[in-house]
Amino acid sequence: MRTDADEGGLAGAFGLAGGCAVVVAAALVAAAVVTPGHYAPRVLIMAIAVGLVTAVLADWRACAGVAVVAALIFVGFLVHRDGDLTGSAGAWPYTLVIGLAALLGRSAHRLHAARRVLLTRPGARLPG
């Protein structure tokens, strides 16, 4: 019987890789659609991507990795260009939105998993 502690390994690595690919695609979309200097729309695009990815991933470590990569890509490439993470500190507070989206996505995943467990019990029904 597998538990949450056993979910890592190769599945977690593929989840991290796939999540990072989605985050890179979202960064490309944000760079193409939003003009430079507008941080809020760019971080919103990144946060939506992170929230969706973390709602799908099963491994919490992959979720954390995707959120960190998204924050680094946002600061390094969407704000400071050329991968400079040590530029002005004005971009780092925006990364809290990415972290919040990761927490919301992870919470949605956990709620869905709990609902699935409750519905597999004999005689279980949804309220209402």
C-alpha positions in Angstrom: 0.0 0.0 0.0 1.4 3.4 -1.0 1.2 6.4 1.2 1.8 10.1 0.6 5.4 9.6 1.8 6.0 7.2 -1.1 4.7 9.4 -3.9 8.1 11.0 -4.6 10.7 9.4 -6.8 10.4 9.2 -10.5 6.8 10.4 -10.6 7.7 13.5 -8.6 10.6 14.2 -10.9 8.4 13.9 -14.0 5.8 16.1 -12.3 8.5 18.7 -11.5 9.8 18.6 -15.1 6.3 18.9 -16.6 5.4 21.7 -14.2 8.6 23.6 -15.0 7.8 23.3 -18.7 4.3 24.8 -18.1 5.9 27.6 -16.1 8.3 28.4 -18.9 5.5 28.4 -21.5 3.5 30.8 -19.2 6.6 33.0 -19.0 6.9 33.1 -22.8 3.2 34.0 -23.0 3.6 36.7 -20.4 6.6 38.2 -22.1 4.8 38.2 -25.5 1.5 39.5 -24.3 2.4 42.1 -21.6 4.7 45.0 -22.2 7.9 45.3 -20.1 7.5 47.2 -16.8 4.0 45.9 -16.1 4.7 43.5 -13.3 1.1 42.8 -12.1 -0.2 41.2 -15.3 2.9 39.2 -15.7 2.8 37.8 -12.2 -0.9 37.1 -12.6 -0.1 34.9 -15.7 2.6 33.1 -13.8 0.4 32.7 -10.7 -2.4 31.2 -12.8 0.0 28.7 -14.3 1.4 27.7 -10.9 -2.0 27.4 -9.4 -3.2 25.0 -12.2 0.0 23.0 -12.1 0.0 22.5 -8.3 -3.7 21.5 -8.4 -2.8 18.6 -10.7 0.5 17.5 -9.2 0.4 14.8 -6.4 3.9 15.3 -5.0 4.2 18.3 -2.7 8.0 18.6 -3.4 7.3 19.0 -7.1 4.7 21.7 -6.2 7.2 23.6 -4.1 9.9 23.3 -6.9 7.5 24.6 -9.5 6.6 27.6 -7.4 10.3 28.4 -6.7 11.2 28.1 -10.4 8.2 30.3 -11.3 9.4 33.0 -8.9 12.9 32.8 -10.2 11.8 33.0 -13.8 9.5 36.0 -13.0 12.2 37.9 -11.2 15.1 36.9 -13.4 13.6 37.1 -16.8 10.2 38.9 -16.8 11.4 41.7 -14.6 15.1 42.1 -14.7 15.8 40.4 -18.0 18.9 38.4 -18.8 18.5 36.2 -15.6 19.6 38.9 -13.2 18.2 38.0 -9.7 20.1 40.6 -7.8 18.6 43.7 -9.5 16.3 46.0 -7.6 14.3 44.4 -4.8 11.0 45.8 -6.1 10.1 42.6 -7.9 10.4 40.1 -5.0 7.2 41.1 -3.2 5.3 40.2 -6.3 6.5 36.6 -5.9 4.2 36.3 -2.9 1.3 36.1 -5.4 3.0 33.0 -7.0 3.4 31.4 -3.5 -0.2 32.1 -2.7 -1.3 30.5 -6.0 0.8 27.5 -5.2 -0.9 27.1 -1.8 -4.3 27.5 -3.3 -3.6 24.9 -6.0 -2.2 22.5 -3.5 -5.2 23.0 -1.2 -7.6 22.3 -4.1 -5.7 19.1 -4.8 -5.9 18.0 -1.2 -9.7 18.8 -1.1 -10.3 16.8 -4.3 -8.3 13.9 -2.9 -10.3 14.0 0.4 -13.5 14.1 -1.5 -12.5 11.1 -3.6 -11.7 9.1 -0.4 -15.0 10.0 1.1 -16.9 9.0 -1.9 -15.3 5.6 -2.1 -16.8 4.6 1.2 -19.8 2.3 1.0 -23.0 4.2 1.1 -21.3 7.6 0.7 -23.2 10.5 -0.9 -22.5 14.2 -1.4 -24.5 16.5 0.8 -27.3 18.5 -0.9 
